[in-house]
Amino acid sequence: MKLNGNFQNLEQSYLFVTIAKKVNEFTESHPDNQLIRMGIGDVTLPLAPVVIEAMHKATDEMAKKETFRGYSPDSNGYPFLREAIAGYYQSLGVDVEAEEIFVGDGAKSDVGNIVDIFDDANTVLVPDPVYPVYVDTNIMSGRKIVYADANMENGFLPMPKADHPADIIYICSPNNPTGAVYNREQLQAWVDYALDQKAVILFDSAYESFVSPGLPRSIFEIPGAEKCAIEFCSLSKTAGFTGMRCGYTVIRKELCFDGVSVAALWQRRQGSKFNGVNYITQRAAEAVFTPEGIKQTRDAVAYYKRNAGVMVDALRELGYWFTGGENSPYVWFKCPDNMGGWEYFDYLLNEKQIVGTPGEGFGKNGAGCMRLSAFGDAEKTKEAMERIKKG
């Protein structure tokens, strides 16, 4: 018996595990701490009332023989939810059919699992800095990874280059960790590049609900994307489903390689390895896309965006270089006094009792940067930024 040796090539500890260890050590030695957590991107507001109502109704259905549901019809998601999501895309001006939508238990799972349907010989292009899951899941498969440098010069929005040939391209917009957002012309360049390379774009739109009007919220707003892109979205940030686990992947029927439907391969993969999201959660997700659900969840997003605004105002006052915050729940900034990210993390933790996320955890180009999350309490966000401004 042999183990998968590619796992030995992973970093020994996942970024947020390392952060949690440092924070636990601090809290144990400082039991009376007033810690403000602005690191991990976990929501803090409760679920919308319309979502709770739908969950209660679905729970009552499960208590009656006449309306009880066991296994879902297939792993793709109940038709009522897929149709609701398709309707949401229509509101964005994008024609997506319900059959092109696959409900899953979150964008992280689908982004990690989608590589099962691609050959290990493919070359993968990811931006640096980047959400660690993109890199780790491909290291596990032994694929070659090349990096597109994101930095202050390009606003942490790298563009395609001819000397970066790739088969699988990861794009996250709004970006995690930097909060930077591509405009239509920039995304069109990536789509054109993918079509020329005969590559596939894996487009992570988990934070699309934070995008302001005028900027694209879906890769499928870009002409040609239906032939080269797969989109992943999550209800975690849109509707506070981090503990509920529900998202969706969109694969258009036009996406084929060598005459093989990518959607058919994904459906086959999911049918073999995934039993679908539970009925109660899918009914809750359906409620998100009702008019009242959209209103209530957008109120929560607006709350977090106000927090981001407080962070942006403080960083401007301090004169720190930053990106994000305006179309994203994350603010990414250059650490003061040429401090390294981990050095500044320790400073914030020990001197200011604030938890951030060091840029080094997202790649070499994250060195000397820090990510702060707007998903916390409004008053605590204001307090944290006042602590930082005091120096």
Beta strands, then each sheet from edge to edge (+ up, - down):
strand 1: 36-37
strand 2: 101-104
strand 3: 123-128
strand 4: 144-149
strand 5: 168-172
strand 6: 200-204
strand 7: 229-234
strand 8: 247-251
strand 9: 256-257
strand 10: 260-261
strand 11: 322-324
strand 12: 330-334
strand 13: 354-355
strand 14: 357-358
strand 15: 369-373
sheet 1: 1+ 13+
sheet 2: 2+ 8- 7+ 6+ 5+ 3+ 4+
sheet 3: 9+ 10-
sheet 4: 11+ 12- 15+ 14-
end
